[in-house]
Amino acid sequence: MDSKNWHKSWARIVAKAWADADYKQRLLTDFEGVMKDEGVDLPPDMEFKVIDQKNENHWVLVLPPPPENIGQVEDVASRMVASAQCCCCCTP
């Protein structure tokens, strides 16, 4: 699924979760099942977890694995800042 379709599907699913507490609970406990029911194909080799954001001050950050040839930490950090890289698909 391309990025545009993923964002449209996820927006629809989030809206349904906001409107239906039972659907939200199922989304939190059976993400893969909900995605299948919604017609969203997930890569079989990826692991997903949905976490309920309690309020605007609650953020979950995922620490990605380091690249194989990481070099010096300072070099990596400065390269990421210089290229404005981000490691997630969502924006606050």
C-alpha positions in Angstrom: 0.0 0.0 0.0 1.4 3.4 -0.9 1.7 6.2 1.6 -1.3 8.2 0.4 -3.6 5.2 0.6 -2.2 4.2 4.0 -2.8 7.7 5.4 -6.4 7.7 4.1 -7.1 4.2 5.5 -5.5 5.0 8.9 -7.5 8.3 9.1 -10.8 6.4 8.5 -9.8 3.8 11.1 -8.9 6.4 13.7 -12.2 8.2 13.1 -14.1 4.9 13.6 -12.2 4.3 16.8 -13.1 7.8 18.1 -16.8 7.1 17.4 -17.0 3.5 18.6 -15.4 2.4 21.9 -15.7 -1.3 21.1 -14.0 -0.8 17.7 -11.3 1.2 19.5 -10.7 -1.6 22.0 -10.4 -4.1 19.2 -8.0 -1.9 17.4 -5.8 -1.8 20.5 -5.9 -5.5 21.0 -6.3 -7.0 17.5 -4.6 -4.5 15.1 -3.9 -7.1 12.4 -7.5 -8.4 12.5 -8.9 -4.9 12.2 -6.6 -4.1 9.3 -7.6 -7.3 7.6 -11.3 -6.4 8.0 -10.7 -3.0 6.7 -8.9 -4.4 3.6 -5.5 -3.1 4.5 -2.7 -5.5 3.7 0.2 -5.4 6.2 3.7 -6.7 5.4 3.9 -10.1 7.0 7.4 -9.5 8.4 6.5 -6.4 10.4 5.3 -6.1 13.9 2.7 -3.5 14.9 1.4 -2.1 18.1 -1.3 0.5 18.6 -1.1 2.6 21.8 -3.8 4.9 23.1 -2.5 8.4 23.3 -4.0 9.6 26.6 -3.6 13.4 25.9 -1.5 15.8 23.9 1.3 15.5 26.3 1.6 11.7 26.0 4.1 10.6 23.3 5.6 7.3 22.5 8.9 7.4 20.7 10.5 4.3 19.1 14.3 4.1 19.2 15.3 2.7 15.8 18.2 0.2 15.5 21.5 1.8 14.6 22.9 1.5 11.0 25.5 -1.1 10.6 28.3 1.4 10.0 27.3 4.0 12.5 30.6 5.9 12.9 30.9 8.5 15.6 27.6 9.5 17.4 28.3 13.2 16.9 28.8 12.6 13.1 25.5 10.7 12.8 23.6 13.4 14.8 25.0 16.3 12.8 24.2 14.4 9.5 20.6 13.8 10.6 20.1 17.4 11.7 21.7 18.7 8.5 19.4 16.6 6.3 16.3 17.1 8.5 15.7 13.3 8.7 12.9 11.9 10.8 12.4 8.3 11.7 8.6 8.2 11.8 5.7 8.7 9.4 3.6 10.9 11.5 3.9 14.6 12.5 2.6 16.2 15.7 
